[in-house]
Amino acid sequence: MSTIKFKRFTKPHFLKQIGRGLLGQFFNRFSPALGEKQIVLPATTLDDDAYFGAVARIAMSPEGLPDSLVEAAYAIEGMANEEGQDRLERAIGENGPAFQFGEDSSCADMAVQAWLTNPELFAEKFNEQRLTRLASFDYFGSKLPVNRTETFAQPTAQTLGLMTADMEEAFRQKNRGQQTTHIEIHTLDGEYWFLIRHGDTYARVPTVANGQMSVLHFRPAKDDVVVYSPGRDEIRIHAGTKWEKDLYRETLGRQLFDDAWYFSERKAYTLDPLRTDGVDALDVSDIPGINKIVLREIEMSWPGEFNNTMVRKSLDIFSSGAEGAAPAISESGLLGRAVFDFYFGDSKKPRKVHVRPPNILKLGRHCDAIVVQRWLTARGFREVVANNHNCGGVTHVEPLAVS
């Protein structure tokens, strides 16, 4: 049973952007499965409002649709935008059959045309786009970082098999099922993205059909992501639990570099430059790609009997302090979190960057990571803290987006 809820296929105006012809071709690919589900598509003789309204009503109950159709429609929704259009045009030009989108094609019907032309390539590009939108990662460095940009080679099928076996055994021991693990590799912006799909905890969901209540028993699939950056010799992990993060960290270290503790160094973030250097800590004169940085929020705390915490917010904290407000940064207390507005060269509007020591970084867009990391390093916001070589010694991290 699908748990996906459509956001756009339930809207007639979105379906009109695709058009009757392409919608008909799309649904025809699933004719046998639709017949088994006793789903009848609206008659083509209906006028536009009635036809597209009827299709939208069918999409409002995805739990009754074939799973393969639901997955395809969900992917089309995700690629029916300018970013998806650009990714599909480049992919089809490089790998798929040569054809041209019409001048009057919308992003929506381009997505359907691409899916109809090469569903496998379409799914691959949808997964890549979905990965690059992740903005929350656990971040770990190697013990002795080496720039491996020129020397690192994509893992072989044999290496992936060893990784899969290691993870499969761990998931089995954690009651996540057997023979559920699958690893895909995507190369994006010079980094290697490992999409790890595996079984999750068994689920039981009450369902109702034809007036009868029942309980559906199933094991959900779960997607995690590990990114290896050869240039910085670091990994970033997007996963739900600490033991999963430890598993991925140790598995990649063992299978890629013959050392389970290869990625055991915690390169922590610090906010001390905001106190010691003041507004000079926001200097970007030597960082191409950033026009300006403004400190918008700072959290300060004083551990003790009352555990006092203060969060200061302003359109510009350092400038407001210069105008006679309270000092921008207290000379005492711990700096727990900072929020910055980054004015990048490609946008007039700022994008938020959150830093929370010891090692949490949140970015608005994955593609900002390289330049943000460059600034953090140049201004002294990063420091190396060695971990103890045991699973319990790994400190929780949350973010870092793609470099």
N, C-alpha and C positions, 0 to 999 in steps of 0.2 A: 504494500500500500504506500502510495506516495505521500510525503509530508510537505512537498513543495506547494507554495501558493503563488500563483501568477500575479504579477503587478501590471502587465501591459496587455497580455492576450485577453484579458477580461474587458478591455476598453475598445469599443467599436472603432474609434478614430485611429487607433494603432493598427487594427486589422485592415482598415481602409488603405493605410499606407502600403501594406503588402499587396492587397488586391485579390480579387476572386481567383484569377488564374493561378497565381503562385500558391495561394492557400489550398486550392484544389489539388495541385501537384503534391503539396506537403502532406495533406491528409491521405492521399492515395497511397503513399508509402506505407501507411499503417492500416490499410483496408482489412486484412484478415483479423488483426488484433481488435479493431473497432467492431467488426462483426461479432467476435466472440463476446465482447462486452455489451452487445446489443445497443450500440450507440449509432444513431441515425443522424447524418449530417443534414443541414437545411437544404431545401431544394434550390437549385440554381435559378429557378424561375422567379424567386422572391426579389422584391426591389432591394436596393442597397441597404437601406436602414434595417429592414426586416432580416436580411441575410446576415449582415455583420453582427447585429444584435443577437441572433440565434447562436452564432459561433461563440460570441463572448459568453453567453449563458452556459454553454458546454464547458468552457474553460474555467468557470467559477467552481466547478466540482472536479478538481484534478484527481481526487482519490478514486474516481470512477473511470479514469482514462488509462490506457496502456502505459506502463512505466516508461517504455522506450519513447513514446510520443511526448510524455511529460518532460523527460530529460532533454529531448531535442528542442521543444518549445522554450524551455527555461534557458537553454544556451542561446537560442536566437534572441530572446529578450536581452540577454547580457551583451550580445554583440551588435545590437541594433542602435549604434551610436557612432560618433565620429572616430573615437579611438578604435572601436571594433572594425569600422570600415577600413581604416588605414592598415590595420593589422591583416585583415583578410585580403585586401588588394595586393599587399606585398607578398603574402604567403601564396596566393593563387598564381601570381606572376612568376614566382620562383619554383613552385612545386606542383601546381595544379594545371588543369586544362586551360588553354588560352581562350579567354572570352572577355568581352568588354561589357561593363555595366552601362545601361542606357543613361543618357543625360538627365532624364526625368526620374531616375531611380532614387528612392528614399533610402535612408540607412536601414530601415526595416526590410524592404524587399531585397536590398543587397545581401542582407544576412541570410534570408531564405534562399536566394539564388546560390550563394556560396555553399549552404548546407546541402541543397539538392545536387550540386555539382560534385562535391567531395565531402561527405559527412565525416570521414575519419580526420581529414586535415582540419575541417571546421572545429571538431571537438578538441584537437590538439591546441589550436590557437585560442579557443575559449578557455581552456585550462591555463594557458600561459597568461592571458589577460587577468583571469581570476587570481592567479598567484601574485602578480605584480601589484595588486591592490591591497595585499596584506600590509598592515602597518604595525603589527605587534609581534616582536621576536625576542627570544632569549639569546643573549649574545655571549660567546666564549671565544677567547683567543688561544693560540698555540703557545707552547712554552718558549720557544725560540723562533719567532716569526721569520719566515723566509718568503721573499717575493717569488711566487711560483707561476707567474703569468705565462712565462715562456716554456715552462717545463711540465706543468700539470696536464695530464691527459685524462679524458673522460673515462670513467671506470668501465671495464669490460663487462660482458654478460656474466662471466664467471665471478667477478667481484660483486656484482649486483646479486648474484645467487647466494653468495656467502652472507651478504648483508641481510637478505631476505630470510635466510635460515636463522641467523642470530635473532632477528626481531620476531620471527614466527614463534620461536621457542619461548621468548619472554612474554609474548601476548598469550600463548597457551597457558603459561603459569599464572597469568593474571585473569584467567577466565574470559579472554576476549575471542575465544573460538580457535579453530584450527584451519590451516590452509586458507587464510583470509588475506595474507599480506601481499601487496603488490607495490613495486617501486618504479616510478617513471623519472627520467631525467630530462630537464629542459635547460638549455643554455640561453641565458638572458643577460645582456650587458656585460659579458665576460665572466659571469658567475654561473655556478652549477646548482640548479634548483632540483632537489630531490623531493618529489611528491610521493608521500608514503600513505597508501590506502590500506586500512586494516579493519578488522571487526571491533566493535565496541561492546559494552556490557549488554547482555540480553534484555530485550524490552517486551512488555506486554501492554497492549493498548486496546481499550474498549472500542468496539465499532458497532455501527448499526446499519442494516440493509434490509429493505423490504419488511420493516417493522420488527426485525429480529435482532436482539442484542447478542454479540459474541465478543470474544477476546482474541486479538491477533497476536501471535507469538512470532517474534523475529529478532534477528541480530542486526542492528544498524551498522552501516559502513561509516568510517571516520577518516578524514583526510588530515594529515599533518605535513609540515613542510620543513626541510632543512636546506639552508643555502650555504654553499662553500664559496668563499671569495679567495681565489688564488693570489691576487695582488696583496691582500692583507693577511693571508694565511689564517683566516678566521671562519667560524661558522655562526649562523643565526638559526634559531629553532622556533617554529610556531607549533605549539602543541598544548594540550590541556592540563596535563599533570606533570609533577616533578619527575616521577619515575620514567615517564615517556621521554622527557627531555634528557635525563641521564642516559637512557638506553640509546638514543640517537647519537648523543655526544660520544659515548664510548664506542658504539658500533662503527661510526665513520672514522674515528681515530684508529681503531684496530684494523679495519679493512683497507683504509687508504694509506695509512702510515705505519702500520704494524705496531701501534702503541695506543692502548685503550685510554691513556691519560694525555694524549696529544693535545686535546682541546680542554685543558683543565685550568688555564690561567684566566682569572677574572680581571679584565681591564675595566676598572670601575670609572664611573663619572664622578666629578666633584664640582661643586659650585663655588669653591673658595675664591676663584678669580673675580667673582662679582664683588666680594668684600675687599680683596687686596688691591685690585686694579680699577674698581669702579667702572665708570662708563668706558674706559679704555679697553675693558674686556670685550666690548662689543665691536671693536675695530674690525673692519672688513676690507681695508685698503689693499691687502695682499691676497685676498681670496676672490678670484674671478668667479662670476656667477651670482654673487650676492651684492646687492646695492646698499642695503641697510638692515640693521637688526635693532629691534626695540624690546626692552624688557617690560613685559606687561604684568607679570604676577610673580611673587616670591613668597614662599612659605618658610617661616622661622619658628623654632621651638626651643623650649628651655626645659629639658627633662628634670624631674624632681618630684616633690610631693604632689604638686598640682598639675604637672605635665602641661604647662602652658604652651599654646600654639597660636601663632598669629599669621594670617594670610593677608598680604598687602597686594591690592590690585590698582592699576592706574593705566591710562592711555600711554604713559611713558614714565616709569618709576623713577629713573634717574633725573629726568627733566623736572618732574614734580618736586623732587627733593631739593633741586636747585632753586625753586621758586619759594622756598620757605616752609615747605611741608616737613613732616618728620624725616629723619635721615633715611636715605634710600635703603640701606642695608644696616641692620643692627650690628654693633661691634661685638656683641655676645650672641649666644644661641647657635643652634645648628640650622644650617640651610638645607631644608628638606626637599624643596621642589621649586622649579622655575619654569615659567612659560614665556616664550619669545615670539614676537612677530618677525618673520623673515621676509624681507622684500627681495625676491629673486629677480634676476635680470629678465626672465621670460614672462613676468606677470606684474601688473600694476597693483593687484591686491596681495596683501601679505598672507602667508601660510603659517599656521601654528607649529611650533616645535616645543615639546615638553621634555624636560630633563629631570629625572628623579634619581639621586644617588641611592644605592651604589652603582646600579647599572641598568637603569630604565631610560630608554629613549623612544619617544613617540613622534612620528613624522606624519604630515598630512598626505604626502605622496612619496612613493617608493623611490622615484627618480631623483629626489632631493638628497638622498642619503650620502652620496659621494662628497658633495660640496659641504654638507653639514658636518660630516666627520672631519673634513679637512680644517674647517674653522674650529671645531672643538679641540682638535689636536694643537693647532697653532696658538690658541689662546690659553692652553693649559687646563682645559676642562676634563682631560682624561688622565688617569693614573693607573699604574699596574699594581695589582694586589694578587699575590700568589694564593691559590687554593690549596687546601690539604688534599692529599690523594685518597679521598674516599667519597662515596656518593653523598654522604651527609654534609660534606664540607663545601658543596657547590651552592653558592648563594643564588637565590631566585633573581631572575632578571625578567623584564617583560619585553622591551621593544628594541627595535632597530629595523628599519625597513631596508629595502633593497639598495645596494650600492650601484 
